[in-house]
Amino acid sequence: MICTQRSDGLGTRVLSAVYAQLLSEQIGVPVKVIWTPLGWPDPPHSPVLMHPKYILELFDSLHLFADRTQGRYGDIVLHEEVVSTGLFSLFYHQDELFHLSRGEIAQIAWMGPGLNYDFPTPLLQFMARDPDLKEKLARIAACINWNAALPAALDALGRRWPLGECLSVHVRRGDIVGMLLHSDLAILADGLMIQILQRLTPLQAYFNAVDQHRTGGIIVCTEDRAVVDQFARRYGPERIIACVEGDLTENQRAAMDLLLLSKSRRIIAPVVSFFSQCAAAIGNTPLQNTAWRLEETTDEIKAMLQVAQSPRARDVTAVMYAAAYMIALRNDLDSTHHFKTLALGLDPALFHRVAGDA
């Protein structure tokens, strides 16, 4: 058996499952999708988003794929509690498995509880070397068994602008504010803040990219209505396509953003965004990541904390500067010393908690 089990966002779950289905086709072993709550086994950021109770908001049945030839396939198995599947991780055993042949991987997949295709990239050499990989991923993704409300909503938006002629932007805001204000400080220090800085891109960076395209629709994928309004004021509301409001559920809006990005002619995304990468892969869509703008990003986060009047703003800011230092150090940016000085000036202990001996 080939399984795929992720506990993070929709994009990585879907693309990992698409890769798993591709492997299933190549070695003749069936695939199963194990669906756990968001953040499992850690506390979730949302009680609804990606929760197994609401799986049928996303898919038409407990099958991830459907087509006219095979019918429904890719069984979805729901787990609402902490479980241990005993699956053999392809990602964590990549050094041992990457160079194996199709036949050897098939033998392993039939043994024990099975393989877990647990990362949204080609984890085996014969997949990575496939010259038609992008086209095959897009073909499989086109068979995802979405809830009927999603293609209907997609068609309605497509009547305003042909989606394939639109530029799309993926702007993270609202969920990041929630993480800053409510996530445990230790979780922020132990890696979450670095992820936030990777994903929160100043709006000006998006504007700079979009300004080069004077015509056509602009798909704004975000959970923040204020972001949509800023794009509408800059480019005119008639050019803007977004689904922040309407009858869709929280889960369905996430799926719609994934689909809208994948249907566009180009995606403009944060420096690091698996969601955008997944949308690009399932739609075989060009992806343009923005550049690092850490000074502007940290200034924007400080402004968010001030507006929220958070009592822990100083501690969160200290963690943020230490995380910015780590990013600058790893990417050889000129701001390394600047952020180290700021972080140490606020809280040396938190700096060393984030940076260690770096």
N, C-alpha and C positions, 0 to 999 in steps of 0.2 A: 504494500500500500504506500502511496505517496500522500502525505498530508501537508497542509500549510496552516500554521498557527502563528498569529501575530496578536498583540494586545495594544497596538497603537492606532493611528488614524486610518481612515478609509483608503487613502491612496496606497499606502504600503501593504495593507491587507489585500487589496484588489490586485495590485501588480504582482505580489508574491504568488497569489493564486493563479494568475495568468501564466507566470513562469512554471508553476507546478503542473498546470494543464499541458503546457508545451512539452515538458519532460514526460508526462503521461503518454502523450501521443508518440513520442520518440522511442519509448522502451516498452509500451504495451502494458502499463501497470495503472490501475484506476487511481483517481485522486479524490481526496476528502478534505473539506474545509472545516477546521475547528474554530469556532467563533466564541471568544471570551470577552468579558467586559473591557472597556477602555482602561488602560493603565494596569490591568491585572499582571502580577499580584499586588501592585501598589494601589493606593486609593485613587479612584478616577477623578478627573477634573470636572466631569459632567455625569449626572446620574442617568442621562438619557442617551447621549451620543455614543453610538456603536454598541449599546447594551443589547444582549441577546433577546431581551423581551420585545424589542422593537425591530427585529430583523426584517419582518415583512413590510416595514415602511421602505426598505431598500430594495428587496428582491421579491419577485412574484411568487416564489415558493422556496422551500428549503433546498434549493439547487442553485448553484452559482451561475451555471451556464444552461443555455437551451438553443437548439437550432432544429431545422426541419428534418435533418438526416438522423440525428441521434436522440432527438427529443430533449428531455431534461437530464442533466448530469452534473457532476461535481457536487455531491451531497454535502450539505451544511449541517454540522453537528454542533449543537448549542451547549455551552457550559457556563452557567451563571455563578458557579462557585469555584474556588481554587481547586484545580485538578492537576495531576501529574500524569502526562500521557506516556512518558518513557520513550518519546520519539527520538530518533537519531538525527541530530541537527546537521544539515548540509553546510550551513554557514560556519559553525564552530569546528567542523571537521573538514574544512575546505582543503587544508594542506594534504590531508590523506586521500581525499576523494576526487579532487579537481581533475586529475589526469586519467581517471579510470574510463574504460570504454562503456558504451551503452549496455552491453551484455553484463558487465560487472556491476554496474549501477542497478540494473534490473534484478540481479540476484540479491543484492543487499535490500532492495525495496520489498522483496517478497519475504524477507526474514524478519521475525519478531514483530513489533508493533508498526514498523515502517520508517520511512524517511520523512523528515520535516523540511520542506522547502521554505525556509524561514527568513529570507532576505530578498528584496526586489531587484536583484541583478542576476546575470548568468553565473551560476555557481559551479558549473562544470565546463571543462575545456571544449567538449564537442558542441555545447550550446554557444559559448562565447565566440567560437570560430565560425559559426553559421553565417554566411554572407546575407541570408534572407531573414535574419533574426528580427529586425524591426518590423518587417511586413508580417511575419508570423505572429508576433505579439499583438499587433493591431487587429489581425484577423480573429484571434481568439477573444480579444477584448470586445469585439463587435458582437459576440455571442453571449455577453453577460446578461443574465436573466433579470433585468431591472424591473422594479415595480412599475406598473403601467402609467402611473402619474408622472414619472420622470420623462419618458420620451414625449408625452403629451405637452408637458411644460416646456421642454426643449423646442418642440415644433412651434409653440406659440411665440417664444422669444425669437426664433429664427425667422418668423414672418416680419419682424421689425427690420432686421438686417440679416443678410446671408451670413451665417456664422463663420463660414470658411473665408470670408473677406474681412473679418474683424481681427483687430489686435486684442490680446487679453492680458490683464494684469492680475496677479495674485497678491493681495495685500492682507497681511496678518495684523490684527489690532485687538479686537474685543477679548478674545480668549487669552491673549498675552497679558492684558491688563489684569484679568482674573488671576493668572498665575503669579504676577508680581504682588498682588495684594493678599492672596490667600495661601499660596504654596508654603509649606514648611521651609524655614530659612535654611535648614540643613540640606534639603533637596535642591534649593536654588544654588547653594554653594557647591554641591557635589556634581554639578553638570547642567542643571536645568537653565541657569542663567546664561551659560554659553550658548545653549540652544536658542534661547530667546533673542540674544544679540545676533545670531545667525539669521533669524527669521524676520526680525522687525527692521524693515528698511524704510528710511525717511521718504515721505511722499515725493519730495523733489527729485529723488533718483528715478521714480517712475515717470514723473512729468518730463524729465530730460529725455527719456527713451521715447515716450509717446509723442513728444513735440516734433519728432522727426517724421511723423506720419500725419499729414494734414487732412486726410480724408478717410472715410470708412468708419464703421462702428468700433466702439471700445467696450469690451466685456470686462466689467469690474467684479472680480471674485473676492468677496470679503464678507465678514459677519457684522461689519460696522456701517450703519446707515450714513454716519457723518463722512466717511471716506467716499462713499458714492456721491454725496452732495458736493464734495470738493472737486471731484472729477467733472461733475455736471456743470459746476460754475466755470471751470476752466475751459471745457471743450464744448459745452452746450448739451442740455439734457437730451436732445434728439439723437445724439451719437452714443448715448450710454445704454448698455444692457447689463442688468444685475437682477439677482433674485433674493435680495435681503428681506423682502416682504412677500405677502401673499399667503396662500393656503398650504404651502409645503411645511413639513415638520423640520425640526433641527437636523435630523439625519438626512432627510431628502434635500435640504439646501446644501449640505456637504457634498452629496452625490451630484447635484446639479452643478456646483462649482467645478467638480472634477470633470464632468462631461463638457461643460462650456469651455474650459481651458483646452480640453483635448480636441474640440471641434474648431478652434480658432486657427488663424494662419500663422501666428507666432505668440509664444507665451513670454511675458516679462515677469520675472520672479525674483524673490529674495536671493541673497548670496547662496544660502543653503535652504532648500525646500524639497523634501521628498514628495510632498503632495504635488508640486509642480512637475517634478521629474516623472512621477507616475502618470500624470495627465499627458505629458509629452510622449511617454512610451506607448500608452494605450491608443493614442491618436496618431502616432508617428508625426508629431508636431514639433517644429523647431522651438528650442528653448533658449532664452536669453537671460542669464543671471545678472543681476546688478552687481556693482563693485562694492567693496567695503567702504562704509562711511560711518565709522565708529563714533567719531566726535558728535555728529548730528544725531545718531541713534541714542547715545547716552544722554544727550540733552533732551531728547523727546521723552525718554523714560523718566528723567527727573521731573519734567513738566507734568507727566501723568501722575506721579506720586504726590506732587504738590496739589494738583487739582483734587485728588482723592483724600488729601489731608491724612495720609496713612501715618499712624504712630510709629511704625517701624521703618520710615522712609530712610533714616540714616543708615541702618543696617543693610537694607536692600541696596542702597546706593553704594555702600562699601563693597558688597558682593559683586555688584555690576561693574565697578571699576576694576576689581581683581580679575573678573572674567574677561573684560575688554583687554586687559594686559595680556592674558593668556592667548587670546585670539591674535593680538598684534604680534606677540612673540612668535607664534607658530607660522604666521603668514609674512613675517619680516616686514612689518609696517613701521613707519616712522614714529608712530604714537606710543611705542612700547614704554619708554621712560615716563612719558606724560601720565599714562594710566597707572603705572606702578606708584608714582609719587602721590597721586590722588587717593589711591586705595590705602596705602600705608598711612597717609595723613588722617584717614577716617577711622580705621580699625586694623592694626597690624595682625591681630589674631585671625580675623576673617580673611585677610589677604593670604596668609599662609595656609588657611584651611582650603582656599580655592587653588592657590598656585603651588602649594607644596614647596619643593626645593627649586622650582624654576626661577 
